[in-house]
Amino acid sequence: MNVLFLMTLNAGTGYWRMFNPAKHMDNNNGCKVILFPDFDPSFGQVYLWEMDLLRDSALGEHIGNLLKDWADIVVGQRIGTHAGLAVIDTVHHHGKKWITEIDDNVFEVPADHPAFKSFYPGGIQQQIAREQLEISDGLIVTTEYLKKTYKRFNKNIYVIPNSIDFDLWKPNLKRNRRFVNIGYVGGGQHNRDLKVLQKVIPAVLEKYKNTRFIIWGGRPEMIPNGPRVKNIQTWVPVLDYPKELRKLGYDIGLAPLVDNYLTRSKSNLRWLEYSALGIPTIASPIEPFNHVSPIFLAKTSDDWVYAISHLVENKEARETVGNAAQEKVKKNYNIQDTVKKYIKILKGETNGNSSVK
């Protein structure tokens, strides 16, 4: 079976949803894989090939040859142009199937989210997304919640969770002996989520002089500056991200999320990342985290302070929960196992059998 993966999104999403499974699928159980465009971990964005289709005849010919003569099935991310929709038509013209890989709810973007300027109700991007979902032969999503969300557009949906490549994600056994490091990771689009900790961080810093917060990514202005609050704004290539996160030496990982339809559609990725490194997680009690364990859930500021306090005061609890979470991820979210299900799904689609869910 020859599988063509077509990337259209940023390097982070491209890694988790395309490169990671494609890499482990290639030469596995009779599969051959081409990932287009080539994945460049040092580049923050994916080459937007859709934009060049109409003005670059060589590119159109190259993709056309892959679709006609090589690929048995195509897995493509969310597209943003009518030229991209035409590629799906071309796939069908050649008697092949197109499976859309989508890991976000593009129909429920809050007005204060950076993506709202593109994905506003009735806008062209929502119209294209709707058509893509409807004309696809099937969808691959990250969660059962997202599957239920998109059922109105396409009945043939599979859940493939984000999964960990443990060749990259290795625990850091060395911890800082002077401080308990409390960590957060998130981009600028998650600033609204970090606001959940507005009262929590000062309270914990005041209560425990042996704690410090290490925030990697965006930071709202209300998060206090100080010698025990470190904010890191550096960008690293996605394949270096596990190593760089490990270097920060988190003892406790935080995953706050505001509750809305968009965040309910998110995956448990932050818990996966922390857990893969043996770090216990405290998270907001909403959909992405309600079905994983071990994890600590905190709703109010008092809940967050209580959960953090418990782990600050109990080193054994941090190690026990962190190790148990790591073992759970190795068992249930290991890319080596996940890709076997992925292959079975694509072979079933290629052979006209879409029964594997």
Residue pairs with C-beta under 8 A, 6 or more apart in sequence:
1 30
1 31
1 32
1 72
1 73
1 343
1 346
1 347
1 350
2 31
2 32
2 33
2 34
2 70
2 71
2 72
2 73
3 22
3 25
3 31
3 32
3 33
3 34
3 71
3 72
3 73
3 74
3 75
3 346
4 33
4 34
4 36
4 66
4 67
4 70
4 71
4 73
4 74
4 75
5 18
5 22
5 33
5 34
5 35
5 36
5 74
5 75
5 76
6 36
6 49
6 74
6 75
6 76
6 77
6 87
7 14
7 18
7 19
7 35
7 36
7 37
7 39
7 46
7 77
8 46
8 48
8 49
8 50
8 76
8 77
8 78
8 79
8 80
8 84
9 17
9 46
9 77
9 78
10 44
10 45
10 46
11 39
11 40
11 41
11 43
11 44
11 45
11 46
11 237
11 238
12 238
13 77
13 103
14 39
14 46
14 77
15 39
15 41
15 238
15 239
16 103
16 162
16 269
17 77
17 101
17 103
17 142
17 162
18 35
18 39
18 75
18 77
18 101
19 35
19 39
20 163
20 165
20 335
21 160
21 163
21 335
21 338
21 339
21 342
22 33
22 35
23 33
23 165
24 165
24 335
24 336
24 339
25 31
25 33
25 339
25 342
25 343
26 32
26 33
28 339
28 343
29 340
29 343
31 343
31 346
34 66
34 70
34 71
36 49
36 63
36 66
37 46
37 47
37 49
41 237
41 238
41 239
41 240
42 237
44 235
49 59
49 63
50 79
50 80
50 81
50 83
50 84
50 87
51 81
51 83
52 59
53 59
53 60
53 63
53 83
53 84
53 86
53 87
54 60
54 83
63 87
64 90
67 74
67 87
67 90
67 91
67 94
67 96
68 94
71 91
71 96
72 96
72 350
73 96
73 97
73 99
73 346
73 349
73 350
74 91
74 96
74 97
74 98
74 99
75 99
75 100
75 101
75 140
75 346
76 87
76 88
76 98
76 99
76 100
76 101
77 100
77 101
77 102
78 100
78 102
78 104
78 106
78 129
78 132
79 85
79 87
79 88
79 128
79 132
80 125
80 128
81 128
82 128
84 128
84 132
85 128
85 131
85 132
85 135
88 98
88 132
88 135
88 136
89 135
91 97
91 98
92 98
92 135
97 137
97 138
97 349
97 350
98 135
98 136
98 137
99 136
99 137
99 138
99 139
99 140
99 346
99 349
100 132
100 133
100 136
100 138
100 139
100 140
100 154
101 139
101 140
102 133
102 139
102 140
102 141
102 146
102 150
103 141
103 142
103 146
103 162
103 267
104 262
104 265
104 266
105 146
105 149
105 261
105 262
105 264
105 265
106 119
106 125
106 126
106 129
107 119
107 121
107 126
107 129
107 130
107 149
108 260
108 261
108 262
108 265
109 115
109 116
109 119
109 120
109 262
110 116
110 260
110 262
111 120
112 192
113 189
113 192
113 262
114 188
114 189
115 189
118 125
119 125
119 126
119 129
120 126
130 153
133 139
133 150
133 153
133 154
134 153
134 154
136 154
137 156
137 349
138 154
138 156
138 157
138 158
138 349
138 354
139 147
139 150
139 154
139 156
139 157
139 158
140 157
140 158
140 159
140 160
140 342
140 345
141 147
141 150
141 157
141 158
141 159
141 160
142 159
142 160
142 161
142 162
142 267
143 159
143 161
143 265
143 266
143 267
143 268
143 287
143 288
144 159
145 264
145 265
145 287
146 159
146 265
147 157
147 159
149 265
150 157
151 157
156 354
157 357
158 345
158 356
158 357
159 357
160 338
160 341
160 342
160 345
161 267
161 268
161 333
161 338
162 267
162 268
162 269
162 272
162 333
163 272
163 333
163 334
163 335
163 337
163 338
163 339
164 272
164 276
164 329
164 330
164 333
164 334
164 335
165 335
166 276
166 330
166 334
166 335
168 239
168 242
168 243
169 242
169 273
169 276
169 277
170 242
170 246
170 277
171 246
171 276
171 277
171 278
171 326
172 246
172 247
172 249
172 277
172 278
174 249
175 181
175 249
175 251
176 249
176 251
178 210
179 210
179 211
179 212
179 228
180 208
180 210
180 211
180 212
180 251
180 252
180 311
180 312
181 212
181 214
181 248
181 249
181 250
181 251
181 252
182 204
182 211
182 212
182 213
182 214
182 250
182 251
182 252
182 254
182 308
182 312
183 213
183 214
183 215
183 216
183 248
183 250
183 251
183 252
183 253
183 254
183 279
184 194
184 197
184 213
184 214
184 215
184 216
184 217
184 253
184 254
184 255
184 256
185 216
185 217
185 245
185 253
185 270
185 273
186 193
186 194
186 216
186 217
186 218
186 270
187 217
187 218
188 217
188 218
189 218
190 217
190 218
191 218
191 219
191 220
192 258
193 256
193 257
193 258
193 263
193 284
194 215
194 218
194 219
194 220
194 223
194 256
195 220
195 222
195 258
196 256
196 257
196 258
196 284
196 304
197 223
197 254
197 256
197 304
198 220
198 222
198 223
198 301
199 301
200 301
200 304
200 305
200 308
201 213
201 223
201 224
201 229
202 224
203 301
203 305
204 211
204 213
204 305
204 308
204 309
204 312
205 211
205 212
205 213
205 224
205 226
205 228
205 229
207 305
207 309
208 309
208 312
210 312
211 228
211 312
212 228
212 229
212 230
213 228
213 229
213 230
214 230
214 232
214 248
214 250
215 223
215 229
215 230
215 231
215 232
216 232
216 245
216 248
217 232
217 233
219 231
223 229
223 231
225 231
232 248
236 244
242 273
242 276
242 277
245 273
245 277
246 277
250 274
250 277
250 279
251 279
251 311
251 318
252 279
252 280
252 282
252 308
252 311
252 312
252 318
253 270
253 273
253 274
253 279
253 280
253 281
253 282
254 281
254 282
254 283
255 270
255 271
255 274
255 281
255 282
255 283
255 284
255 289
256 283
256 284
256 304
257 263
257 266
257 283
257 284
257 286
257 288
257 289
258 284
259 284
259 286
263 286
263 287
263 288
264 286
264 287
264 288
265 287
266 287
266 288
267 288
268 288
268 289
268 291
268 292
269 288
270 281
270 283
271 281
271 283
271 288
271 289
271 292
271 295
271 325
272 329
272 333
274 280
274 281
274 325
275 281
275 322
275 325
275 326
275 328
275 329
276 326
276 329
277 326
278 319
278 322
278 323
278 325
278 326
279 322
279 325
280 294
280 295
280 296
280 311
280 317
280 318
280 321
280 322
280 325
281 289
281 295
281 296
281 325
282 295
282 296
282 297
282 298
282 304
282 307
282 308
282 311
283 289
283 295
283 296
283 297
283 298
284 297
284 298
284 299
285 297
285 298
285 299
289 295
289 297
290 297
292 328
293 328
294 321
294 324
294 325
294 328
295 325
296 307
296 310
296 311
296 321
297 303
297 307
298 304
298 306
298 307
310 317
311 317
311 318
311 321
341 356
344 356
345 356
348 354
348 355
348 356
